[in-house]
Amino acid sequence: MTRNDHRMGMMTLSPIIGRKAANEVLRHYGISDILHLDRKSLLRMPHIGPRRADAILALPKLLQQMVHEPTEGLFVSCSKDVYDLFRFRLASLLREQFMVLTLNTRNRILSEDLCALGSVNTVHVHPSEVVRQAIIRSAPSILCLHNHPSGDPTPSPEDRLLTERISQAACLMGVRMLDHVIVAAQSYYSFSDAGAL
């Protein structure tokens, strides 16, 4: 864990569970790990009792509510913008979710739509469902994104094939696919940035 991550973890946890307990948790777990802890693991740690464990377990839900701001109308200029918008919302999920953003000609988000909910390591999406969102909204372009609960944003062969199929379907319908961003807790992968789109 970097110094900056530890400092951020201390700033988040200390007011909730106290400095000693926060230090103990951060000594054993990284920030992204905290989002997936279970009560038993926490209760085995020094300085963590039932109340502190419950407070820590409530953090992911609280974070999701805090960062679930409406995205409609926001400007997206690069993959980092997408990552910053969706990092906290998607990184804490235990199952993959595939979303599509429809954009206007100036790259302002018209809508965000959940296309599919998957399992721990896969999500099945039909390209027509993704492109349909753009057609419904008369959007000239789309941007796809999904999360990898494992924390590794590296695309699987299935992710690559899906991206290619969506891109082809969008092209046939006159819709530009700008990017497909895979979001993980600490990093992301952009098909566009990697020249794979």
CYANA upper distance limits for C-alpha pairs under 8 A (distance plus 0.5 A):
  1 MET  CA      5 ASP  CA      6.65
  1 MET  CA      6 HIS  CA      7.01
  1 MET  CA     30 GLY  CA      6.64
  2 THR  CA      6 HIS  CA      6.76
  3 ARG  CA      7 ARG  CA      6.62
  4 ASN  CA      8 MET  CA      6.63
  5 ASP  CA      9 GLY  CA      6.52
  5 ASP  CA     30 GLY  CA      8.44
  5 ASP  CA     31 ILE  CA      7.46
  6 HIS  CA     10 MET  CA      6.61
  6 HIS  CA     26 LEU  CA      7.35
  6 HIS  CA     31 ILE  CA      8.35
  7 ARG  CA     11 MET  CA      6.64
  8 MET  CA     12 THR  CA      6.70
  9 GLY  CA     13 LEU  CA      6.43
  9 GLY  CA     22 ALA  CA      8.22
  9 GLY  CA     26 LEU  CA      7.54
  9 GLY  CA     31 ILE  CA      6.80
 10 MET  CA     14 SER  CA      5.83
 10 MET  CA     19 ARG  CA      7.80
 10 MET  CA     22 ALA  CA      6.61
 10 MET  CA     23 ASN  CA      7.47
 10 MET  CA     26 LEU  CA      8.32
 11 MET  CA     15 PRO  CA      7.71
 12 THR  CA     16 ILE  CA      7.91
 13 LEU  CA     17 ILE  CA      6.45
 13 LEU  CA     18 GLY  CA      7.60
 13 LEU  CA     19 ARG  CA      8.21
 13 LEU  CA     22 ALA  CA      5.95
 13 LEU  CA     56 ILE  CA      8.28
 14 SER  CA     18 GLY  CA      4.92
 14 SER  CA     19 ARG  CA      5.18
 14 SER  CA     20 LYS  CA      8.47
 14 SER  CA     21 ALA  CA      8.12
 14 SER  CA     22 ALA  CA      5.95
 15 PRO  CA     19 ARG  CA      8.11
 16 ILE  CA     52 ARG  CA      8.29
 16 ILE  CA     55 ALA  CA      7.48
 16 ILE  CA     56 ILE  CA      8.50
 17 ILE  CA     21 ALA  CA      6.62
 17 ILE  CA     22 ALA  CA      6.86
 17 ILE  CA     52 ARG  CA      6.05
 17 ILE  CA     55 ALA  CA      7.77
 17 ILE  CA     56 ILE  CA      8.29
 18 GLY  CA     22 ALA  CA      6.56
 19 ARG  CA     23 ASN  CA      6.57
 20 LYS  CA     24 GLU  CA      6.76
 20 LYS  CA     47 HIS  CA      7.43
 21 ALA  CA     25 VAL  CA      6.75
 21 ALA  CA     46 PRO  CA      7.83
 21 ALA  CA     47 HIS  CA      5.60
 21 ALA  CA     48 ILE  CA      6.66
 22 ALA  CA     26 LEU  CA      6.66
 23 ASN  CA     27 ARG  CA      6.50
 24 GLU  CA     28 HIS  CA      7.25
 24 GLU  CA     45 MET  CA      7.92
 24 GLU  CA     46 PRO  CA      7.64
 24 GLU  CA     47 HIS  CA      8.08
 25 VAL  CA     29 TYR  CA      6.48
 25 VAL  CA     42 LEU  CA      8.47
 25 VAL  CA     45 MET  CA      8.12
 26 LEU  CA     30 GLY  CA      6.59
 26 LEU  CA     31 ILE  CA      7.90
 29 TYR  CA     33 ASP  CA      6.21
 29 TYR  CA     34 ILE  CA      6.98
 30 GLY  CA     34 ILE  CA      7.05
 31 ILE  CA     35 LEU  CA      7.81
 32 SER  CA     36 HIS  CA      8.00
 32 SER  CA     91 ALA  CA      8.35
 32 SER  CA     92 SER  CA      8.22
 32 SER  CA    185 ALA  CA      6.32
 32 SER  CA    186 GLN  CA      7.79
 33 ASP  CA     37 LEU  CA      7.00
 34 ILE  CA     56 ILE  CA      8.22
 35 LEU  CA     57 LEU  CA      8.13
 35 LEU  CA     59 LEU  CA      7.89
 35 LEU  CA     60 PRO  CA      6.11
 35 LEU  CA     92 SER  CA      6.15
 36 HIS  CA     92 SER  CA      7.73
 36 HIS  CA     94 LEU  CA      8.40
 37 LEU  CA     41 SER  CA      7.35
 37 LEU  CA     42 LEU  CA      7.75
 37 LEU  CA     57 LEU  CA      7.74
 38 ASP  CA     42 LEU  CA      7.10
 38 ASP  CA     57 LEU  CA      7.89
 39 ARG  CA     43 LEU  CA      6.65
 39 ARG  CA     53 ALA  CA      6.63
 39 ARG  CA     54 ASP  CA      7.93
 39 ARG  CA     57 LEU  CA      7.83
 40 LYS  CA     44 ARG  CA      6.96
 41 SER  CA     45 MET  CA      7.60
 42 LEU  CA     48 ILE  CA      6.94
 42 LEU  CA     53 ALA  CA      6.31
 43 LEU  CA     48 ILE  CA      6.18
 43 LEU  CA     49 GLY  CA      6.33
 43 LEU  CA     50 PRO  CA      7.25
 43 LEU  CA     53 ALA  CA      7.05
 44 ARG  CA     48 ILE  CA      8.07
 48 ILE  CA     52 ARG  CA      6.12
 48 ILE  CA     53 ALA  CA      6.66
 49 GLY  CA     53 ALA  CA      6.55
 50 PRO  CA     54 ASP  CA      6.61
 51 ARG  CA     55 ALA  CA      6.74
 52 ARG  CA     56 ILE  CA      6.75
 53 ALA  CA     57 LEU  CA      6.66
 54 ASP  CA     58 ALA  CA      6.67
 55 ALA  CA     59 LEU  CA      7.22
 58 ALA  CA     62 LEU  CA      6.83
 59 LEU  CA     63 LEU  CA      6.50
 60 PRO  CA     64 GLN  CA      6.63
 60 PRO  CA     92 SER  CA      6.88
 61 LYS  CA     65 GLN  CA      6.79
 62 LEU  CA     66 MET  CA      6.67
 63 LEU  CA     67 VAL  CA      6.61
 63 LEU  CA     88 PHE  CA      7.51
 63 LEU  CA     89 ARG  CA      8.04
 64 GLN  CA     68 HIS  CA      6.40
 64 GLN  CA     88 PHE  CA      7.15
 64 GLN  CA     89 ARG  CA      5.68
 64 GLN  CA     92 SER  CA      8.46
 67 VAL  CA     88 PHE  CA      7.23
 67 VAL  CA     89 ARG  CA      6.91
 68 HIS  CA     89 ARG  CA      7.06
 71 THR  CA     85 LEU  CA      8.45
 71 THR  CA    109 ILE  CA      7.07
 71 THR  CA    111 SER  CA      7.90
 71 THR  CA    112 GLU  CA      7.76
 72 GLU  CA    108 ARG  CA      7.95
 72 GLU  CA    109 ILE  CA      5.46
 72 GLU  CA    110 LEU  CA      5.78
 72 GLU  CA    111 SER  CA      6.06
 72 GLU  CA    112 GLU  CA      7.87
 73 GLY  CA    108 ARG  CA      5.75
 73 GLY  CA    109 ILE  CA      5.53
 73 GLY  CA    110 LEU  CA      6.66
 74 LEU  CA    108 ARG  CA      5.80
 74 LEU  CA    109 ILE  CA      6.03
 75 PHE  CA    106 ARG  CA      8.27
 75 PHE  CA    107 ASN  CA      6.24
 75 PHE  CA    108 ARG  CA      4.86
 75 PHE  CA    109 ILE  CA      6.93
 76 VAL  CA     81 ASP  CA      6.28
 76 VAL  CA     82 VAL  CA      7.24
 76 VAL  CA    107 ASN  CA      6.18
 76 VAL  CA    108 ARG  CA      6.75
 76 VAL  CA    109 ILE  CA      7.83
 77 SER  CA     81 ASP  CA      7.05
 77 SER  CA    107 ASN  CA      7.45
 78 CYS  CA     82 VAL  CA      7.46
 79 SER  CA     83 TYR  CA      6.78
 79 SER  CA    179 ASP  CA      8.06
 79 SER  CA    181 VAL  CA      7.22
 79 SER  CA    190 SER  CA      6.73
 79 SER  CA    193 ASP  CA      8.07
 80 LYS  CA     84 ASP  CA      6.52
 81 ASP  CA     85 LEU  CA      6.67
 82 VAL  CA     86 PHE  CA      6.71
 82 VAL  CA    181 VAL  CA      8.03
 83 TYR  CA     87 ARG  CA      5.75
 83 TYR  CA    181 VAL  CA      8.08
 83 TYR  CA    183 VAL  CA      6.88
 83 TYR  CA    188 TYR  CA      7.27
 86 PHE  CA     90 LEU  CA      6.40
 86 PHE  CA    183 VAL  CA      8.12
 87 ARG  CA     91 ALA  CA      6.09
 87 ARG  CA    183 VAL  CA      6.83
 87 ARG  CA    184 ALA  CA      7.52
 87 ARG  CA    185 ALA  CA      7.02
 88 PHE  CA     92 SER  CA      7.02
 88 PHE  CA    185 ALA  CA      7.86
 89 ARG  CA     93 LEU  CA      8.08
 90 LEU  CA     97 GLN  CA      8.27
 90 LEU  CA    146 HIS  CA      8.29
 90 LEU  CA    147 ASN  CA      6.37
 90 LEU  CA    183 VAL  CA      7.51
 90 LEU  CA    184 ALA  CA      8.09
 91 ALA  CA    147 ASN  CA      7.10
 91 ALA  CA    148 HIS  CA      8.01
 91 ALA  CA    149 PRO  CA      6.96
 91 ALA  CA    151 GLY  CA      8.24
 91 ALA  CA    183 VAL  CA      7.33
 91 ALA  CA    184 ALA  CA      5.89
 91 ALA  CA    185 ALA  CA      5.16
 92 SER  CA    149 PRO  CA      7.91
 92 SER  CA    185 ALA  CA      7.89
 93 LEU  CA    149 PRO  CA      6.86
 94 LEU  CA    119 SER  CA      8.48
 94 LEU  CA    120 VAL  CA      6.62
 94 LEU  CA    149 PRO  CA      6.02
 95 ARG  CA    117 LEU  CA      7.67
 95 ARG  CA    118 GLY  CA      6.37
 95 ARG  CA    119 SER  CA      5.34
 95 ARG  CA    120 VAL  CA      4.99
 95 ARG  CA    121 ASN  CA      7.69
 95 ARG  CA    148 HIS  CA      8.36
 95 ARG  CA    149 PRO  CA      6.81
 96 GLU  CA    117 LEU  CA      6.60
 96 GLU  CA    118 GLY  CA      5.45
 96 GLU  CA    119 SER  CA      6.25
 96 GLU  CA    120 VAL  CA      6.47
 96 GLU  CA    121 ASN  CA      7.04
 96 GLU  CA    122 THR  CA      6.78
 96 GLU  CA    123 VAL  CA      6.41
 96 GLU  CA    146 HIS  CA      7.11
 96 GLU  CA    147 ASN  CA      5.88
 96 GLU  CA    148 HIS  CA      6.51
 96 GLU  CA    149 PRO  CA      7.03
 97 GLN  CA    114 LEU  CA      7.68
 97 GLN  CA    115 CYS  CA      8.27
 97 GLN  CA    116 ALA  CA      6.37
 97 GLN  CA    117 LEU  CA      5.15
 97 GLN  CA    118 GLY  CA      6.49
 97 GLN  CA    123 VAL  CA      7.26
 97 GLN  CA    146 HIS  CA      5.87
 97 GLN  CA    147 ASN  CA      6.52
 98 PHE  CA    114 LEU  CA      6.57
 98 PHE  CA    115 CYS  CA      6.13
 98 PHE  CA    116 ALA  CA      5.71
 98 PHE  CA    117 LEU  CA      6.99
 98 PHE  CA    118 GLY  CA      8.46
 98 PHE  CA    123 VAL  CA      7.47
 98 PHE  CA    125 VAL  CA      7.96
 98 PHE  CA    144 CYS  CA      7.92
 98 PHE  CA    145 LEU  CA      6.43
 98 PHE  CA    146 HIS  CA      4.88
 98 PHE  CA    147 ASN  CA      7.72
 99 MET  CA    112 GLU  CA      7.37
 99 MET  CA    113 ASP  CA      5.99
 99 MET  CA    114 LEU  CA      4.95
 99 MET  CA    115 CYS  CA      5.91
 99 MET  CA    116 ALA  CA      7.69
 99 MET  CA    144 CYS  CA      6.35
 99 MET  CA    145 LEU  CA      5.83
 99 MET  CA    146 HIS  CA      6.51
100 VAL  CA    112 GLU  CA      6.33
100 VAL  CA    113 ASP  CA      5.89
100 VAL  CA    114 LEU  CA      7.13
100 VAL  CA    115 CYS  CA      7.42
100 VAL  CA    130 VAL  CA      6.91
100 VAL  CA    133 GLN  CA      8.23
100 VAL  CA    142 ILE  CA      7.10
100 VAL  CA    143 LEU  CA      6.23
100 VAL  CA    144 CYS  CA      4.94
100 VAL  CA    145 LEU  CA      6.78
101 LEU  CA    109 ILE  CA      6.95
101 LEU  CA    110 LEU  CA      7.81
101 LEU  CA    111 SER  CA      6.19
101 LEU  CA    112 GLU  CA      5.00
101 LEU  CA    113 ASP  CA      6.96
101 LEU  CA    142 ILE  CA      6.06
101 LEU  CA    143 LEU  CA      5.57
101 LEU  CA    144 CYS  CA      6.71
102 THR  CA    109 ILE  CA      6.38
102 THR  CA    110 LEU  CA      5.89
102 THR  CA    111 SER  CA      5.86
102 THR  CA    112 GLU  CA      7.05
102 THR  CA    133 GLN  CA      7.58
102 THR  CA    134 ALA  CA      6.20
102 THR  CA    137 ARG  CA      8.13
102 THR  CA    139 ALA  CA      6.38
102 THR  CA    140 PRO  CA      8.41
102 THR  CA    141 SER  CA      6.61
102 THR  CA    142 ILE  CA      5.08
102 THR  CA    143 LEU  CA      7.03
103 LEU  CA    107 ASN  CA      5.70
103 LEU  CA    108 ARG  CA      5.82
103 LEU  CA    109 ILE  CA      5.03
103 LEU  CA    110 LEU  CA      5.72
103 LEU  CA    111 SER  CA      7.83
103 LEU  CA    139 ALA  CA      6.31
103 LEU  CA    140 PRO  CA      7.27
103 LEU  CA    141 SER  CA      5.89
103 LEU  CA    142 ILE  CA      6.29
103 LEU  CA    143 LEU  CA      8.07
104 ASN  CA    108 ARG  CA      6.02
104 ASN  CA    109 ILE  CA      7.14
104 ASN  CA    110 LEU  CA      6.96
104 ASN  CA    139 ALA  CA      6.11
104 ASN  CA    140 PRO  CA      6.56
104 ASN  CA    141 SER  CA      7.21
105 THR  CA    139 ALA  CA      8.41
105 THR  CA    140 PRO  CA      6.89
105 THR  CA    141 SER  CA      7.97
110 LEU  CA    137 ARG  CA      8.24
110 LEU  CA    139 ALA  CA      8.16
113 ASP  CA    133 GLN  CA      8.04
115 CYS  CA    125 VAL  CA      7.38
115 CYS  CA    129 GLU  CA      7.30
115 CYS  CA    130 VAL  CA      7.08
116 ALA  CA    123 VAL  CA      7.22
116 ALA  CA    124 HIS  CA      7.23
116 ALA  CA    125 VAL  CA      6.48
117 LEU  CA    123 VAL  CA      6.74
117 LEU  CA    124 HIS  CA      8.32
118 GLY  CA    122 THR  CA      6.13
118 GLY  CA    123 VAL  CA      4.45
118 GLY  CA    124 HIS  CA      7.02
119 SER  CA    123 VAL  CA      6.75
120 VAL  CA    148 HIS  CA      8.43
120 VAL  CA    149 PRO  CA      7.00
120 VAL  CA    150 SER  CA      8.30
121 ASN  CA    148 HIS  CA      7.41
121 ASN  CA    149 PRO  CA      7.74
121 ASN  CA    150 SER  CA      8.01
125 VAL  CA    129 GLU  CA      7.82
125 VAL  CA    130 VAL  CA      8.23
125 VAL  CA    162 LEU  CA      8.32
126 HIS  CA    130 VAL  CA      7.44
127 PRO  CA    131 VAL  CA      6.80
127 PRO  CA    162 LEU  CA      8.05
127 PRO  CA    165 ARG  CA      6.94
127 PRO  CA    166 ILE  CA      5.24
127 PRO  CA    169 ALA  CA      6.98
128 SER  CA    132 ARG  CA      6.31
128 SER  CA    166 ILE  CA      8.14
128 SER  CA    169 ALA  CA      7.46
129 GLU  CA    133 GLN  CA      7.34
130 VAL  CA    134 ALA  CA      7.99
130 VAL  CA    166 ILE  CA      7.78
131 VAL  CA    135 ILE  CA      7.03
131 VAL  CA    142 ILE  CA      8.37
131 VAL  CA    166 ILE  CA      7.87
131 VAL  CA    169 ALA  CA      7.52
131 VAL  CA    170 ALA  CA      6.24
131 VAL  CA    173 MET  CA      8.37
131 VAL  CA    175 VAL  CA      8.19
132 ARG  CA    136 ILE  CA      6.58
133 GLN  CA    137 ARG  CA      6.93
134 ALA  CA    138 SER  CA      6.26
134 ALA  CA    139 ALA  CA      5.26
134 ALA  CA    140 PRO  CA      7.56
134 ALA  CA    141 SER  CA      7.49
134 ALA  CA    142 ILE  CA      7.18
134 ALA  CA    175 VAL  CA      7.84
135 ILE  CA    139 ALA  CA      6.87
139 ALA  CA    175 VAL  CA      7.89
140 PRO  CA    174 GLY  CA      7.91
140 PRO  CA    175 VAL  CA      5.63
140 PRO  CA    176 ARG  CA      6.82
141 SER  CA    175 VAL  CA      5.66
141 SER  CA    176 ARG  CA      4.94
141 SER  CA    177 MET  CA      6.19
141 SER  CA    178 LEU  CA      7.16
142 ILE  CA    175 VAL  CA      7.68
142 ILE  CA    176 ARG  CA      6.78
142 ILE  CA    177 MET  CA      5.48
142 ILE  CA    178 LEU  CA      6.58
142 ILE  CA    179 ASP  CA      8.14
143 LEU  CA    177 MET  CA      6.40
143 LEU  CA    178 LEU  CA      5.90
143 LEU  CA    179 ASP  CA      5.59
143 LEU  CA    180 HIS  CA      6.47
143 LEU  CA    181 VAL  CA      8.42
144 CYS  CA    177 MET  CA      8.32
144 CYS  CA    179 ASP  CA      6.68
144 CYS  CA    180 HIS  CA      4.97
144 CYS  CA    181 VAL  CA      6.82
145 LEU  CA    180 HIS  CA      5.72
145 LEU  CA    181 VAL  CA      5.08
145 LEU  CA    182 ILE  CA      6.13
145 LEU  CA    183 VAL  CA      7.67
146 HIS  CA    180 HIS  CA      8.45
146 HIS  CA    181 VAL  CA      7.12
146 HIS  CA    182 ILE  CA      5.64
146 HIS  CA    183 VAL  CA      6.59
147 ASN  CA    153 PRO  CA      8.20
147 ASN  CA    182 ILE  CA      5.95
147 ASN  CA    183 VAL  CA      5.04
147 ASN  CA    184 ALA  CA      6.35
148 HIS  CA    152 ASP  CA      6.91
148 HIS  CA    153 PRO  CA      6.47
148 HIS  CA    182 ILE  CA      7.29
148 HIS  CA    183 VAL  CA      6.71
148 HIS  CA    184 ALA  CA      5.91
149 PRO  CA    184 ALA  CA      7.09
149 PRO  CA    185 ALA  CA      8.37
150 SER  CA    184 ALA  CA      8.01
151 GLY  CA    184 ALA  CA      5.29
151 GLY  CA    185 ALA  CA      6.07
151 GLY  CA    186 GLN  CA      7.52
151 GLY  CA    187 SER  CA      8.43
152 ASP  CA    184 ALA  CA      6.61
152 ASP  CA    187 SER  CA      8.26
153 PRO  CA    182 ILE  CA      6.09
153 PRO  CA    183 VAL  CA      6.59
153 PRO  CA    184 ALA  CA      5.93
153 PRO  CA    187 SER  CA      7.25
153 PRO  CA    188 TYR  CA      5.81
153 PRO  CA    189 TYR  CA      6.05
154 THR  CA    182 ILE  CA      8.22
154 THR  CA    189 TYR  CA      6.92
155 PRO  CA    159 ASP  CA      5.99
155 PRO  CA    160 ARG  CA      7.00
155 PRO  CA    182 ILE  CA      7.84
155 PRO  CA    189 TYR  CA      7.96
156 SER  CA    160 ARG  CA      6.94
157 PRO  CA    161 LEU  CA      6.75
158 GLU  CA    162 LEU  CA      6.51
159 ASP  CA    163 THR  CA      6.61
160 ARG  CA    164 GLU  CA      6.80
161 LEU  CA    165 ARG  CA      6.69
162 LEU  CA    166 ILE  CA      6.60
163 THR  CA    167 SER  CA      6.55
163 THR  CA    180 HIS  CA      7.38
163 THR  CA    197 LEU  CA      8.27
164 GLU  CA    168 GLN  CA      6.70
164 GLU  CA    197 LEU  CA      7.93
165 ARG  CA    169 ALA  CA      6.67
166 ILE  CA    170 ALA  CA      6.48
166 ILE  CA    177 MET  CA      8.36
167 SER  CA    171 CYS  CA      6.60
167 SER  CA    176 ARG  CA      8.10
167 SER  CA    177 MET  CA      6.22
167 SER  CA    197 LEU  CA      8.25
168 GLN  CA    172 LEU  CA      6.77
169 ALA  CA    173 MET  CA      7.02
170 ALA  CA    174 GLY  CA      6.74
170 ALA  CA    175 VAL  CA      5.32
170 ALA  CA    176 ARG  CA      6.72
170 ALA  CA    177 MET  CA      7.01
171 CYS  CA    175 VAL  CA      5.95
171 CYS  CA    176 ARG  CA      6.70
171 CYS  CA    177 MET  CA      8.19
178 LEU  CA    192 SER  CA      7.60
179 ASP  CA    190 SER  CA      7.19
179 ASP  CA    191 PHE  CA      6.50
179 ASP  CA    192 SER  CA      5.69
179 ASP  CA    197 LEU  CA      7.49
180 HIS  CA    190 SER  CA      6.47
180 HIS  CA    191 PHE  CA      6.06
180 HIS  CA    192 SER  CA      7.58
181 VAL  CA    188 TYR  CA      7.31
181 VAL  CA    189 TYR  CA      6.13
181 VAL  CA    190 SER  CA      5.08
181 VAL  CA    191 PHE  CA      7.02
182 ILE  CA    188 TYR  CA      5.97
182 ILE  CA    189 TYR  CA      5.58
182 ILE  CA    190 SER  CA      7.04
183 VAL  CA    187 SER  CA      7.18
183 VAL  CA    188 TYR  CA      5.20
183 VAL  CA    189 TYR  CA      7.33
184 ALA  CA    188 TYR  CA      6.12
189 TYR  CA    194 ALA  CA      8.45
190 SER  CA    194 ALA  CA      6.66
191 PHE  CA    195 GLY  CA      6.71
191 PHE  CA    196 ALA  CA      5.44
191 PHE  CA    197 LEU  CA      6.08
192 SER  CA    196 ALA  CA      6.37
192 SER  CA    197 LEU  CA      5.67
